[in-house]
Amino acid sequence: MTSVNNFQVFLFVYKYQVLYAIYNIMVGRHITYRERALSLIRARGIVRARDFKAAGIPLVYLKRLTDAGDLIRLGRGLYQDPVRVGEDIAHNLAEAARLVPHGVISLVSALRQHDLTTQLPHAVWMTIPHAARTPNVKGLPLEFVRATGQALSAGVEHVHIEGVDVPIYCVAKTVADCFKHRRHVGEDVAIEALRDALQQRKTTPSELMTFAAIDRVTRRMEPLIKAMQ
């Protein structure tokens, strides 16, 4: 074999090895990004597009994984593991917690989660900081009330819904909030929630009075609490 032929064979083998190496790199990246995306979903339950971007996952992979059925697009920039979609009756609370990370589930939505009302809220109620901008969310009905200081931060619990850590007000704070915002939810709803919370022993008069003071509805709630004991 001539030296020219040897060189051509060498060149062909070299090109093949380079192309094979590039292919392996691309496949490796694809697997890495896919696994990272799925791990993120499993860890957080519902994830926003900005979460993928922060994790260094190119957004093009979201479409690829969605097209492949590995992810479900819940709404604009919001994704979930298809296995967990609709897993919990309170799915909307998990979605709201991801869309409005600075909000807390409150009022009728919190009453529903605490089994203190039979009402089905038309939207997810959330309390947000007084100075926060009203979130522009499409696809999920949301209602907002505002608070500051202890009225915002006190009584926050966390529940896990479809893998999402959801902040929600405790029973006593929720009842007090319903009295504070009775024009929004109706005073009959607030009174019913108070009665049921006491009868079911989900809170105590002392806890209720603590949050009534924080919400400045002591004069409204105290006579009712005494009458129901």
N, C-alpha and C positions, 0 to 999 in steps of 0.2 A: 504494500500500500504506500502510495506516495505521501510526501510530507503535506501536500495540499489537502489530500483526502483525510489525513490524520487531523489536520487543523479543523476541517469542516466537521468531523465527528466530534472533536473536542468542543467546538462552538455549539453544536447541537445539544450535547450533554449538559454544557454549562447553562444554556438558555432553559433547558428543561428543569435543571435543579433550581434556578432562580425563580421560575414560574411556580414550581412546586412549593418553594419556601414562602412565596407571597400568598399562595392559596392557603397554606397552613396558618399563616398569620391572620388572614381574613376570617377563616373559619374559627380560629381561636378567639378572635375578637367578638365574633357573632355569638359564640357560646357564652363568653364572659359577660357580654352585655345582657343577653337573654337571662342568664342565671341571676345576674345582679338585679335586673328588673323584677323577676319573680320573687327573689328573696326580699326585696323591698316591699312588694305587695303583701307577702306573707307576714312580714314584721309589722306593717302598719294598717293592714286591712283594706283601707281605701287610700289611694295616693293621688296627689295632684301632679300635673305635668312639671311644675316647678321643683317638686321633690326629686323627680328623675334627673332633671337638669343639674340640681345640686349634687347628685350622686355621680355625675359624670357620664350619664347614660344618654347618648344621642337621641333626640326626640323622634327620629325616623324609626327607631326600634319600637316605639309605642304603636305606630301604625302596623308594622310588621307583625307584632305580637297580637294585636287586636284582630287583624285579618286572619291570623292563624288560629284564633279562638283561645289563645292563652290569656288574654285580658278582655274585660268587658268595659267599654266606654260608657260611663254613667251619664256624662254630660260634658260640657266643654272643659277640657283639661282635667277630667276626673276619671280614675280607672280603678277597677276592682277585679279580684280573682273570680272567675265565673262560677266556681264552686260555692262561693259565699254569697252571691247575689240573692237577695230575698231570704236569706237564712234566718233572719230575725224579723219579727213583726215591727220592730223599731228601727228598721233600716234607714228611714229618713233622718233619724237623729244622728246616726253615724255619718251620713252624707253631709248633714248640716255642720257637724263638728269639724269636718275636713274643709268645707268651704269657708267657714267663719271660725278660724282657730282661736280668735280672741273672745268668742262668745260663750255663753253658758246656757244650757237648756233650762227653760223656766216656764212658769205659769201653767197653762193647760197641758202643754207637752210634757212637763215634768210631772204633773198630776197623773197623767195617763201612764207614764212609766212607773210611778209609785202605786198604781192601781187605786187611785183615789177619785176617779171620775169615769163615767161611762161615755163621756163625750169623745167624739172623734174630731180633733182639731183640724181645721181646713188648711192649716199651715204649721210649720215648726216654729214654736215661740222660743226666742232667745233674748237674753239680756246682754247688752254690749256696753263698753265704756262710754260715758257721757260725751267725751270728745272725739270718739271714733267716727270715721266716715261710714255712712250707711252702705253696707256691701251691695254691689251690683251683681246679683246672682240670678241666672236664668235657668229655668227647668225645674226648680224646687221652690215651692211656695214657702216664704219665710216671713215672720212678723217679728219686729224688734221693739223692745223697750230699753231704756237707758238707765244706768246707775253709776254711782261713783263711790269711792271709799269702801267702808264695810258693807254698804248695801249691795256692792258689786262682788266683793271678795269673800264675804262670810258665808259659811254653810255650803261650800262647793264640795261635792263628792265626785267620784269618777267611777263610771261603769264601762264595761267592755261589751261593745255591740259589733258583731261581725269583725272582731279583731281590732276595732278602733277604740281608742281611749276617749270616752265622751264625758266632758264635764257637765254636771247637772246639780241643781240645788237640792239639798236634803229636804225631807218632808216638812219640817218645821219652817224652814226658810221659804219653801214653795207656798205654803199656806199663807204666811205673812205677806208674801209678794202678791198673792191673789187679792188680799184685802187692799194692799197699796194700789194695785192697778185694777180695782174692781170695775172701773168704767170700761176697761177693755174686755174683761172676762165675765163680768156680771157678779153682783154681790151674792146671788143665790148659789153660784158655783163656789164662791169662797166659803160661804157658810156650810155648804154640804161637805166640802173638803175638810174643813175644821172638825165637823162632827165625826166624819168617817175616820179621820186620822186619830182622834181620841178613842173612839170605840174600838178600832182595830189595834190600838196601842202601838202605833207606828211612831209616836212621839209623845212628849209629856207636856203638861201645862207650863212647866218651867222653861223648857226649850222654846215653846211657842212664844212665851213672854219675852224671852231674850231676843228673838228675831223681830218680834213686834216692836220692841224698842228701837232696834236698828233701822227698821222701815218706818218708824214714827207712826205706827197705827195702834199703839197701846190702848188708847181710849176706845177705839173701835172694837178691838178683839177681847179685851179683859172681861167685860160683862158677859160676852158669849161663852168664853172659856169657863167662867164661874158657873154659868147656868147649865153647862153640859157636863160638869163633873159629878 
